[in-house]
């Protein structure tokens, strides 16, 4: 649960930045240009970020997808 709260907190921080362009960020995350994000693409993007060491991106994507 704390991991999801951390993501929500980071999204809130990003929303305060007027220059933040969500589609540009999405394109950076979607490095394979599939039009959607996978746990692998998220893990790859955040691989060098120590805050996400051993983060379970697969569970996060499943959480975002709901029952799908």
PyMOL Python script that loads the backbone (N, CA, C, O; Angstrom):
from pymol import cmd

cmd.read_pdbstr("""\
ATOM      1  N   UNK A   1       0.821  -1.195   0.000  1.00  0.00           N
ATOM      2  CA  UNK A   1       0.000   0.000   0.000  1.00  0.00           C
ATOM      3  C   UNK A   1       0.862   1.255   0.000  1.00  0.00           C
ATOM      4  O   UNK A   1       0.543   2.223  -0.690  1.00  0.00           O
ATOM      5  N   UNK A   2       1.942   1.249   0.760  1.00  0.00           N
ATOM      6  CA  UNK A   2       2.803   2.429   0.840  1.00  0.00           C
ATOM      7  C   UNK A   2       3.381   2.779  -0.525  1.00  0.00           C
ATOM      8  O   UNK A   2       3.582   3.954  -0.833  1.00  0.00           O
ATOM      9  N   UNK A   3       3.646   1.773  -1.338  1.00  0.00           N
ATOM     10  CA  UNK A   3       4.192   2.024  -2.672  1.00  0.00           C
ATOM     11  C   UNK A   3       3.205   2.809  -3.520  1.00  0.00           C
ATOM     12  O   UNK A   3       3.597   3.733  -4.233  1.00  0.00           O
ATOM     13  N   UNK A   4       1.919   2.450  -3.449  1.00  0.00           N
ATOM     14  CA  UNK A   4       0.903   3.140  -4.233  1.00  0.00           C
ATOM     15  C   UNK A   4       0.724   4.566  -3.725  1.00  0.00           C
ATOM     16  O   UNK A   4       0.506   5.480  -4.520  1.00  0.00           O
ATOM     17  N   UNK A   5       0.812   4.768  -2.429  1.00  0.00           N
ATOM     18  CA  UNK A   5       0.721   6.116  -1.859  1.00  0.00           C
ATOM     19  C   UNK A   5       1.885   6.951  -2.368  1.00  0.00           C
ATOM     20  O   UNK A   5       1.705   8.122  -2.702  1.00  0.00           O
ATOM     21  N   UNK A   6       3.081   6.364  -2.433  1.00  0.00           N
ATOM     22  CA  UNK A   6       4.255   7.060  -2.936  1.00  0.00           C
ATOM     23  C   UNK A   6       4.038   7.513  -4.376  1.00  0.00           C
ATOM     24  O   UNK A   6       4.392   8.641  -4.719  1.00  0.00           O
ATOM     25  N   UNK A   7       3.473   6.676  -5.212  1.00  0.00           N
ATOM     26  CA  UNK A   7       3.200   7.036  -6.609  1.00  0.00           C
ATOM     27  C   UNK A   7       2.194   8.175  -6.657  1.00  0.00           C
ATOM     28  O   UNK A   7       2.377   9.126  -7.416  1.00  0.00           O
ATOM     29  N   UNK A   8       1.132   8.095  -5.856  1.00  0.00           N
ATOM     30  CA  UNK A   8       0.146   9.173  -5.833  1.00  0.00           C
ATOM     31  C   UNK A   8       0.773  10.480  -5.377  1.00  0.00           C
ATOM     32  O   UNK A   8       0.447  11.540  -5.910  1.00  0.00           O
ATOM     33  N   UNK A   9       1.657  10.419  -4.412  1.00  0.00           N
ATOM     34  CA  UNK A   9       2.347  11.607  -3.943  1.00  0.00           C
ATOM     35  C   UNK A   9       3.215  12.195  -5.053  1.00  0.00           C
ATOM     36  O   UNK A   9       3.251  13.412  -5.235  1.00  0.00           O
ATOM     37  N   UNK A  10       3.909  11.344  -5.788  1.00  0.00           N
ATOM     38  CA  UNK A  10       4.746  11.829  -6.880  1.00  0.00           C
ATOM     39  C   UNK A  10       3.901  12.439  -7.995  1.00  0.00           C
ATOM     40  O   UNK A  10       4.291  13.450  -8.578  1.00  0.00           O
ATOM     41  N   UNK A  11       2.760  11.845  -8.296  1.00  0.00           N
ATOM     42  CA  UNK A  11       1.878  12.426  -9.306  1.00  0.00           C
ATOM     43  C   UNK A  11       1.386  13.798  -8.849  1.00  0.00           C
ATOM     44  O   UNK A  11       1.294  14.725  -9.654  1.00  0.00           O
ATOM     45  N   UNK A  12       1.074  13.928  -7.572  1.00  0.00           N
ATOM     46  CA  UNK A  12       0.618  15.211  -7.036  1.00  0.00           C
ATOM     47  C   UNK A  12       1.723  16.261  -7.161  1.00  0.00           C
ATOM     48  O   UNK A  12       1.460  17.406  -7.531  1.00  0.00           O
ATOM     49  N   UNK A  13       2.953  15.868  -6.853  1.00  0.00           N
ATOM     50  CA  UNK A  13       4.066  16.795  -6.998  1.00  0.00           C
ATOM     51  C   UNK A  13       4.238  17.231  -8.453  1.00  0.00           C
ATOM     52  O   UNK A  13       4.478  18.407  -8.730  1.00  0.00           O
ATOM     53  N   UNK A  14       4.116  16.288  -9.370  1.00  0.00           N
ATOM     54  CA  UNK A  14       4.251  16.616 -10.781  1.00  0.00           C
ATOM     55  C   UNK A  14       3.152  17.567 -11.254  1.00  0.00           C
ATOM     56  O   UNK A  14       3.383  18.396 -12.135  1.00  0.00           O
ATOM     57  N   UNK A  15       1.967  17.450 -10.676  1.00  0.00           N
ATOM     58  CA  UNK A  15       0.854  18.304 -11.095  1.00  0.00           C
ATOM     59  C   UNK A  15       1.101  19.767 -10.764  1.00  0.00           C
ATOM     60  O   UNK A  15       0.478  20.648 -11.358  1.00  0.00           O
ATOM     61  N   UNK A  16       1.991  20.037  -9.835  1.00  0.00           N
ATOM     62  CA  UNK A  16       2.303  21.417  -9.469  1.00  0.00           C
ATOM     63  C   UNK A  16       3.250  22.077 -10.461  1.00  0.00           C
ATOM     64  O   UNK A  16       3.431  23.294 -10.413  1.00  0.00           O
ATOM     65  N   UNK A  17       3.834  21.338 -11.321  1.00  0.00           N
ATOM     66  CA  UNK A  17       4.782  21.875 -12.285  1.00  0.00           C
ATOM     67  C   UNK A  17       4.055  22.219 -13.576  1.00  0.00           C
ATOM     68  O   UNK A  17       3.608  21.332 -14.304  1.00  0.00           O
ATOM     69  N   UNK A  18       3.940  23.505 -13.852  1.00  0.00           N
ATOM     70  CA  UNK A  18       3.215  23.962 -15.032  1.00  0.00           C
ATOM     71  C   UNK A  18       3.822  23.491 -16.337  1.00  0.00           C
ATOM     72  O   UNK A  18       3.116  23.367 -17.337  1.00  0.00           O
ATOM     73  N   UNK A  19       5.112  23.227 -16.346  1.00  0.00           N
ATOM     74  CA  UNK A  19       5.761  22.806 -17.587  1.00  0.00           C
ATOM     75  C   UNK A  19       5.649  21.300 -17.822  1.00  0.00           C
ATOM     76  O   UNK A  19       6.088  20.799 -18.857  1.00  0.00           O
ATOM     77  N   UNK A  20       5.072  20.588 -16.880  1.00  0.00           N
ATOM     78  CA  UNK A  20       4.932  19.134 -17.035  1.00  0.00           C
ATOM     79  C   UNK A  20       3.971  18.817 -18.168  1.00  0.00           C
ATOM     80  O   UNK A  20       2.837  19.296 -18.188  1.00  0.00           O
ATOM     81  N   UNK A  21       4.432  18.007 -19.109  1.00  0.00           N
ATOM     82  CA  UNK A  21       3.620  17.613 -20.256  1.00  0.00           C
ATOM     83  C   UNK A  21       3.403  16.104 -20.182  1.00  0.00           C
ATOM     84  O   UNK A  21       4.298  15.329 -20.518  1.00  0.00           O
ATOM     85  N   UNK A  22       2.215  15.686 -19.744  1.00  0.00           N
ATOM     86  CA  UNK A  22       1.969  14.265 -19.517  1.00  0.00           C
ATOM     87  C   UNK A  22       2.148  13.385 -20.749  1.00  0.00           C
ATOM     88  O   UNK A  22       2.608  12.251 -20.622  1.00  0.00           O
ATOM     89  N   UNK A  23       1.799  13.873 -21.931  1.00  0.00           N
ATOM     90  CA  UNK A  23       1.953  13.034 -23.122  1.00  0.00           C
ATOM     91  C   UNK A  23       3.431  12.827 -23.470  1.00  0.00           C
ATOM     92  O   UNK A  23       3.817  11.754 -23.933  1.00  0.00           O
ATOM     93  N   UNK A  24       4.245  13.842 -23.248  1.00  0.00           N
ATOM     94  CA  UNK A  24       5.677  13.669 -23.482  1.00  0.00           C
ATOM     95  C   UNK A  24       6.252  12.653 -22.504  1.00  0.00           C
ATOM     96  O   UNK A  24       7.086  11.827 -22.874  1.00  0.00           O
ATOM     97  N   UNK A  25       5.803  12.719 -21.260  1.00  0.00           N
ATOM     98  CA  UNK A  25       6.251  11.762 -20.251  1.00  0.00           C
ATOM     99  C   UNK A  25       5.790  10.349 -20.617  1.00  0.00           C
ATOM    100  O   UNK A  25       6.555   9.391 -20.500  1.00  0.00           O
ATOM    101  N   UNK A  26       4.539  10.227 -21.059  1.00  0.00           N
ATOM    102  CA  UNK A  26       4.029   8.922 -21.483  1.00  0.00           C
ATOM    103  C   UNK A  26       4.882   8.354 -22.615  1.00  0.00           C
ATOM    104  O   UNK A  26       5.217   7.169 -22.614  1.00  0.00           O
ATOM    105  N   UNK A  27       5.227   9.204 -23.575  1.00  0.00           N
ATOM    106  CA  UNK A  27       6.051   8.729 -24.704  1.00  0.00           C
ATOM    107  C   UNK A  27       7.432   8.257 -24.235  1.00  0.00           C
ATOM    108  O   UNK A  27       7.993   7.309 -24.786  1.00  0.00           O
ATOM    109  N   UNK A  28       7.970   8.928 -23.215  1.00  0.00           N
ATOM    110  CA  UNK A  28       9.244   8.477 -22.652  1.00  0.00           C
ATOM    111  C   UNK A  28       9.091   7.109 -21.996  1.00  0.00           C
ATOM    112  O   UNK A  28       9.953   6.241 -22.135  1.00  0.00           O
ATOM    113  N   UNK A  29       7.988   6.928 -21.283  1.00  0.00           N
ATOM    114  CA  UNK A  29       7.740   5.654 -20.611  1.00  0.00           C
ATOM    115  C   UNK A  29       7.448   4.544 -21.616  1.00  0.00           C
ATOM    116  O   UNK A  29       7.840   3.394 -21.415  1.00  0.00           O
ATOM    117  N   UNK A  30       6.767   4.893 -22.685  1.00  0.00           N
ATOM    118  CA  UNK A  30       6.388   3.927 -23.724  1.00  0.00           C
ATOM    119  C   UNK A  30       7.503   3.813 -24.757  1.00  0.00           C
ATOM    120  O   UNK A  30       7.315   4.146 -25.927  1.00  0.00           O
ATOM    121  N   UNK A  31       8.655   3.342 -24.315  1.00  0.00           N
ATOM    122  CA  UNK A  31       9.837   3.313 -25.176  1.00  0.00           C
ATOM    123  C   UNK A  31       9.671   2.398 -26.390  1.00  0.00           C
ATOM    124  O   UNK A  31      10.339   2.600 -27.405  1.00  0.00           O
ATOM    125  N   UNK A  32       8.793   1.397 -26.304  1.00  0.00           N
ATOM    126  CA  UNK A  32       8.549   0.484 -27.426  1.00  0.00           C
ATOM    127  C   UNK A  32       7.494   1.024 -28.390  1.00  0.00           C
ATOM    128  O   UNK A  32       7.204   0.407 -29.414  1.00  0.00           O
ATOM    129  N   UNK A  33       6.923   2.183 -28.053  1.00  0.00           N
ATOM    130  CA  UNK A  33       5.871   2.824 -28.850  1.00  0.00           C
ATOM    131  C   UNK A  33       4.698   1.894 -29.115  1.00  0.00           C
ATOM    132  O   UNK A  33       4.207   1.786 -30.239  1.00  0.00           O
ATOM    133  N   UNK A  34       4.261   1.224 -28.053  1.00  0.00           N
ATOM    134  CA  UNK A  34       3.127   0.302 -28.152  1.00  0.00           C
ATOM    135  C   UNK A  34       1.788   1.013 -27.950  1.00  0.00           C
ATOM    136  O   UNK A  34       0.739   0.491 -28.329  1.00  0.00           O
ATOM    137  N   UNK A  35       1.829   2.209 -27.350  1.00  0.00           N
ATOM    138  CA  UNK A  35       0.598   2.936 -27.072  1.00  0.00           C
ATOM    139  C   UNK A  35       0.030   2.610 -25.706  1.00  0.00           C
ATOM    140  O   UNK A  35      -1.050   3.081 -25.349  1.00  0.00           O
ATOM    141  N   UNK A  36       0.751   1.805 -24.941  1.00  0.00           N
ATOM    142  CA  UNK A  36       0.347   1.479 -23.576  1.00  0.00           C
ATOM    143  C   UNK A  36       1.598   1.168 -22.771  1.00  0.00           C
ATOM    144  O   UNK A  36       2.668   0.923 -23.328  1.00  0.00           O
ATOM    145  N   UNK A  37       1.446   1.181 -21.458  1.00  0.00           N
ATOM    146  CA  UNK A  37       2.584   0.931 -20.582  1.00  0.00           C
ATOM    147  C   UNK A  37       2.536  -0.486 -20.037  1.00  0.00           C
ATOM    148  O   UNK A  37       1.468  -1.024 -19.746  1.00  0.00           O
ATOM    149  N   UNK A  38       3.699  -1.070 -19.907  1.00  0.00           N
ATOM    150  CA  UNK A  38       3.820  -2.392 -19.313  1.00  0.00           C
ATOM    151  C   UNK A  38       4.691  -2.285 -18.073  1.00  0.00           C
ATOM    152  O   UNK A  38       5.384  -1.288 -17.870  1.00  0.00           O
ATOM    153  N   UNK A  39       4.649  -3.306 -17.259  1.00  0.00           N
ATOM    154  CA  UNK A  39       5.515  -3.321 -16.084  1.00  0.00           C
ATOM    155  C   UNK A  39       6.980  -3.306 -16.517  1.00  0.00           C
ATOM    156  O   UNK A  39       7.822  -2.721 -15.835  1.00  0.00           O
ATOM    157  N   UNK A  40       7.289  -3.945 -17.641  1.00  0.00           N
ATOM    158  CA  UNK A  40       8.667  -3.966 -18.143  1.00  0.00           C
ATOM    159  C   UNK A  40       9.126  -2.571 -18.578  1.00  0.00           C
ATOM    160  O   UNK A  40      10.263  -2.181 -18.312  1.00  0.00           O
ATOM    161  N   UNK A  41       8.244  -1.820 -19.249  1.00  0.00           N
ATOM    162  CA  UNK A  41       8.637  -0.476 -19.684  1.00  0.00           C
ATOM    163  C   UNK A  41       8.819   0.453 -18.486  1.00  0.00           C
ATOM    164  O   UNK A  41       9.718   1.295 -18.488  1.00  0.00           O
ATOM    165  N   UNK A  42       7.983   0.310 -17.474  1.00  0.00           N
ATOM    166  CA  UNK A  42       8.133   1.116 -16.256  1.00  0.00           C
ATOM    167  C   UNK A  42       9.422   0.750 -15.522  1.00  0.00           C
ATOM    168  O   UNK A  42      10.165   1.626 -15.080  1.00  0.00           O
ATOM    169  N   UNK A  43       9.674  -0.540 -15.397  1.00  0.00           N
ATOM    170  CA  UNK A  43      10.891  -0.992 -14.715  1.00  0.00           C
ATOM    171  C   UNK A  43      12.138  -0.504 -15.454  1.00  0.00           C
ATOM    172  O   UNK A  43      13.123  -0.117 -14.826  1.00  0.00           O
ATOM    173  N   UNK A  44      12.094  -0.524 -16.768  1.00  0.00           N
ATOM    174  CA  UNK A  44      13.225  -0.061 -17.558  1.00  0.00           C
ATOM    175  C   UNK A  44      13.451   1.437 -17.366  1.00  0.00           C
ATOM    176  O   UNK A  44      14.586   1.882 -17.193  1.00  0.00           O
ATOM    177  N   UNK A  45      12.379   2.204 -17.396  1.00  0.00           N
ATOM    178  CA  UNK A  45      12.491   3.659 -17.260  1.00  0.00           C
ATOM    179  C   UNK A  45      13.050   4.046 -15.889  1.00  0.00           C
ATOM    180  O   UNK A  45      13.878   4.951 -15.789  1.00  0.00           O
ATOM    181  N   UNK A  46      12.603   3.370 -14.847  1.00  0.00           N
ATOM    182  CA  UNK A  46      13.000   3.722 -13.485  1.00  0.00           C
ATOM    183  C   UNK A  46      14.168   2.873 -12.955  1.00  0.00           C
ATOM    184  O   UNK A  46      14.439   2.883 -11.754  1.00  0.00           O
ATOM    185  N   UNK A  47      14.842   2.159 -13.820  1.00  0.00           N
ATOM    186  CA  UNK A  47      15.908   1.246 -13.392  1.00  0.00           C
ATOM    187  C   UNK A  47      17.028   1.931 -12.618  1.00  0.00           C
ATOM    188  O   UNK A  47      17.605   1.329 -11.713  1.00  0.00           O
ATOM    189  N   UNK A  48      17.341   3.159 -12.953  1.00  0.00           N
ATOM    190  CA  UNK A  48      18.437   3.866 -12.292  1.00  0.00           C
ATOM    191  C   UNK A  48      17.975   4.706 -11.088  1.00  0.00           C
ATOM    192  O   UNK A  48      18.793   5.362 -10.442  1.00  0.00           O
ATOM    193  N   UNK A  49      16.695   4.688 -10.793  1.00  0.00           N
ATOM    194  CA  UNK A  49      16.141   5.481  -9.691  1.00  0.00           C
ATOM    195  C   UNK A  49      16.127   4.634  -8.423  1.00  0.00           C
ATOM    196  O   UNK A  49      15.381   3.658  -8.331  1.00  0.00           O
ATOM    197  N   UNK A  50      16.948   5.005  -7.452  1.00  0.00           N
ATOM    198  CA  UNK A  50      17.073   4.203  -6.237  1.00  0.00           C
ATOM    199  C   UNK A  50      15.776   4.123  -5.438  1.00  0.00           C
ATOM    200  O   UNK A  50      15.607   3.204  -4.636  1.00  0.00           O
ATOM    201  N   UNK A  51      14.857   5.068  -5.640  1.00  0.00           N
ATOM    202  CA  UNK A  51      13.572   5.006  -4.946  1.00  0.00           C
ATOM    203  C   UNK A  51      12.720   3.837  -5.425  1.00  0.00           C
ATOM    204  O   UNK A  51      11.778   3.430  -4.745  1.00  0.00           O
ATOM    205  N   UNK A  52      13.051   3.298  -6.594  1.00  0.00           N
ATOM    206  CA  UNK A  52      12.257   2.212  -7.161  1.00  0.00           C
ATOM    207  C   UNK A  52      13.006   0.891  -7.207  1.00  0.00           C
ATOM    208  O   UNK A  52      12.617  -0.021  -7.937  1.00  0.00           O
ATOM    209  N   UNK A  53      14.071   0.784  -6.435  1.00  0.00           N
ATOM    210  CA  UNK A  53      14.805  -0.469  -6.350  1.00  0.00           C
ATOM    211  C   UNK A  53      13.878  -1.552  -5.811  1.00  0.00           C
ATOM    212  O   UNK A  53      13.266  -1.381  -4.757  1.00  0.00           O
ATOM    213  N   UNK A  54      13.777  -2.652  -6.523  1.00  0.00           N
ATOM    214  CA  UNK A  54      12.923  -3.789  -6.142  1.00  0.00           C
ATOM    215  C   UNK A  54      11.439  -3.441  -6.098  1.00  0.00           C
ATOM    216  O   UNK A  54      10.666  -4.129  -5.432  1.00  0.00           O
ATOM    217  N   UNK A  55      11.032  -2.392  -6.793  1.00  0.00           N
ATOM    218  CA  UNK A  55       9.622  -2.019  -6.845  1.00  0.00           C
ATOM    219  C   UNK A  55       8.868  -3.021  -7.711  1.00  0.00           C
ATOM    220  O   UNK A  55       9.378  -3.453  -8.745  1.00  0.00           O
ATOM    221  N   UNK A  56       7.666  -3.390  -7.302  1.00  0.00           N
ATOM    222  CA  UNK A  56       6.866  -4.378  -8.017  1.00  0.00           C
ATOM    223  C   UNK A  56       5.954  -3.669  -9.038  1.00  0.00           C
ATOM    224  O   UNK A  56       4.783  -3.411  -8.761  1.00  0.00           O
ATOM    225  N   UNK A  57       6.503  -3.364 -10.207  1.00  0.00           N
ATOM    226  CA  UNK A  57       5.747  -2.663 -11.241  1.00  0.00           C
ATOM    227  C   UNK A  57       4.619  -3.522 -11.801  1.00  0.00           C
ATOM    228  O   UNK A  57       3.595  -2.999 -12.240  1.00  0.00           O
ATOM    229  N   UNK A  58       4.804  -4.825 -11.786  1.00  0.00           N
ATOM    230  CA  UNK A  58       3.742  -5.712 -12.287  1.00  0.00           C
ATOM    231  C   UNK A  58       2.473  -5.567 -11.446  1.00  0.00           C
ATOM    232  O   UNK A  58       1.374  -5.490 -11.993  1.00  0.00           O
ATOM    233  N   UNK A  59       2.618  -5.529 -10.135  1.00  0.00           N
ATOM    234  CA  UNK A  59       1.456  -5.343  -9.258  1.00  0.00           C
ATOM    235  C   UNK A  59       0.831  -3.974  -9.460  1.00  0.00           C
ATOM    236  O   UNK A  59      -0.390  -3.832  -9.389  1.00  0.00           O
ATOM    237  N   UNK A  60       1.655  -2.966  -9.713  1.00  0.00           N
ATOM    238  CA  UNK A  60       1.134  -1.623  -9.958  1.00  0.00           C
ATOM    239  C   UNK A  60       0.281  -1.593 -11.224  1.00  0.00           C
ATOM    240  O   UNK A  60      -0.810  -1.023 -11.229  1.00  0.00           O
ATOM    241  N   UNK A  61       0.776  -2.202 -12.285  1.00  0.00           N
ATOM    242  CA  UNK A  61       0.018  -2.241 -13.540  1.00  0.00           C
ATOM    243  C   UNK A  61      -1.280  -3.027 -13.349  1.00  0.00           C
ATOM    244  O   UNK A  61      -2.329  -2.632 -13.858  1.00  0.00           O
ATOM    245  N   UNK A  62      -1.207  -4.133 -12.621  1.00  0.00           N
ATOM    246  CA  UNK A  62      -2.426  -4.905 -12.342  1.00  0.00           C
ATOM    247  C   UNK A  62      -3.416  -4.064 -11.536  1.00  0.00           C
ATOM    248  O   UNK A  62      -4.618  -4.113 -11.796  1.00  0.00           O
ATOM    249  N   UNK A  63      -2.933  -3.305 -10.577  1.00  0.00           N
ATOM    250  CA  UNK A  63      -3.781  -2.435  -9.775  1.00  0.00           C
ATOM    251  C   UNK A  63      -4.464  -1.380 -10.656  1.00  0.00           C
ATOM    252  O   UNK A  63      -5.663  -1.135 -10.526  1.00  0.00           O
ATOM    253  N   UNK A  64      -3.678  -0.755 -11.560  1.00  0.00           N
ATOM    254  CA  UNK A  64      -4.238   0.248 -12.460  1.00  0.00           C
ATOM    255  C   UNK A  64      -5.280  -0.344 -13.393  1.00  0.00           C
ATOM    256  O   UNK A  64      -6.242   0.333 -13.754  1.00  0.00           O
ATOM    257  N   UNK A  65      -5.102  -1.602 -13.791  1.00  0.00           N
ATOM    258  CA  UNK A  65      -6.034  -2.242 -14.722  1.00  0.00           C
ATOM    259  C   UNK A  65      -7.300  -2.736 -14.040  1.00  0.00           C
ATOM    260  O   UNK A  65      -8.256  -3.110 -14.719  1.00  0.00           O
ATOM    261  N   UNK A  66      -7.327  -2.747 -12.735  1.00  0.00           N
ATOM    262  CA  UNK A  66      -8.509  -3.234 -12.029  1.00  0.00           C
ATOM    263  C   UNK A  66      -8.683  -4.721 -12.258  1.00  0.00           C
ATOM    264  O   UNK A  66      -7.722  -5.483 -12.150  1.00  0.00           O
ATOM    265  N   UNK A  67      -9.881  -5.137 -12.569  1.00  0.00           N
ATOM    266  CA  UNK A  67     -10.174  -6.557 -12.739  1.00  0.00           C
ATOM    267  C   UNK A  67      -9.777  -7.086 -14.111  1.00  0.00           C
ATOM    268  O   UNK A  67      -9.907  -8.281 -14.379  1.00  0.00           O
ATOM    269  N   UNK A  68      -9.298  -6.209 -14.973  1.00  0.00           N
ATOM    270  CA  UNK A  68      -8.895  -6.649 -16.328  1.00  0.00           C
ATOM    271  C   UNK A  68      -7.584  -7.353 -16.241  1.00  0.00           C
ATOM    272  O   UNK A  68      -7.057  -7.806 -17.257  1.00  0.00           O
TER     273      UNK A  68
END
""", "prot")
cmd.dss("prot")
cmd.show_as("cartoon", "prot")
cmd.util.cbc("prot")
cmd.orient("prot")
